[in-house]
Amino acid sequence: MRFIRIMLAVVATIATLSPLAAHANEKVQLGPRPFFLVDDMENSPLKTKLQQCSKGPFFKTDFSIGHRGAALQFPEHSQQSYKGAAKMGAGIVECDVTFTKDKELVCRHSQCDLHTTTNILATPLAAKCSVPPDLNSSEPFANVKCCTSDITQAEFKTLKGKMDAGNPKAKTVAEYMDATPNFRTDLYSGNGILMTHKESIELFKKLGVKMTPELKEASVPMPFDGFTQEDYAQKMIDEYKQAGVDPSRVFPQSFNVNDVLYWIANEPEFGKQAVSLEDLNTPEDVVAATARLPQLVADGVKIVAPPTWTLVKLNAKNKIVPSDYAKAIKASGLKIITWTLERSGLLKDGGGYYYQSVTNGIKTDGDTMVMLDVLAKDVGVMGIFSDWAATVTYYANCMDLK
């Protein structure tokens, strides 16, 4: 009887666990996509290995990073998108950070993307846009631009998120907003709840995930009403400190290396995990990035994050292998995170931007798993951003990556 009483007490304790503990121990749900991708692979030892993992179980992994949440199907940086990424096992979730007219921090990929990522044009706030629709023009939406800095945080919170898209040749607001790419969907965008940066922190705490905020480049001249770049970088970190988040659970990022250096110098506990994002679009950019590596190391940077295509190339047998740049990064001692898997739509035409260095080796959607395997095993990345976390979660669990 005493044993039974003890067990009942344990059960009662578990039942009253905090939401954080409950979410942290929750098994993930992957849905059919990872299994579809594995089935779509050409026969190989990798395919056989991945098929053997099909029964799971599957758990959350820091190797899987939710890019803007789960942006393949949910409105990016919405509450639903963040929850979707966590449900699919992303151990780290991203809030891109920008600021409003009253200098409050919110989650948006760009300071000036409200016209494509929210319903602002269908609300009275459209009149406050930097460039509102020109209803006297033959193409009223050709130059439209709506920024978070045009409105207050309270006004921002009245908007609804939608899939990132806009038709600049549209004649009506409805036509402009009805432009979602055909490899995505509007099924989950009926009520996209926008998030402030502080709200994202509290949600991520409840979901039991780590956090990777990206300080976005301001689209307005800085200082903005006295708000300097340093104020901006500090305010982002301050909101984690105010929320009691351990620095080990935060990976602050920026494409502006000066932001990263600011955190290293002024917030060293957060700076030790600061990520220097690399905006590379051409082979010449990669050459320049390779040349910058010694300086990054000297400046105390520990992690770099270039796009996927820069880390791979095709060998003489048309197989994906690590690029010279990837080898140079590893030789420098820097750790690597990369972006973004599951952002290219169908891969039958080579995969576009994210696969541009290996296009001739891409044949089917199943090659997503091949690319993932090379990045993980041969390049040795520590994590991968994806628009659909389930794919990376499946792979990471199968390969026992934490």
Secondary structure, 3 states (H helix, E strand, C coil): CHHHHHHHHHHHHHHCCCHHHHHHCCCCCCCCHHHHHHHCCCCCHHHHHHHCCCCCCCCCEEEEEECCCCCCCCCCCEHHHHHHHHHCCEEEECCEEEECCCCCEEECCCCCCHHHHECHHHCHHHHHCCECCCCCCCCCCCCCECCHHHCCHHHHCCCEECCCCCCCCCCCHHHHHCCCCCCCCCCCCCCEEECEHHHHHHHHHHHCCEECCEECCCCCCCCECCECHHHHHHHHHHHHHHCCCCHHHECCEECCHHHHHHHHHHCHHHHCCCEEECCCCCHHHHHHHHHHHHHHHHCCCCEEECEHHHHEEECCCCCEEECHHHHHHHHHCCEEEEEEECCCCCCCCCCHHHHCCCHHHCCCCCHHHHHHHHHHHHHCCCEEEECCHHHHHHHHHHCCCC
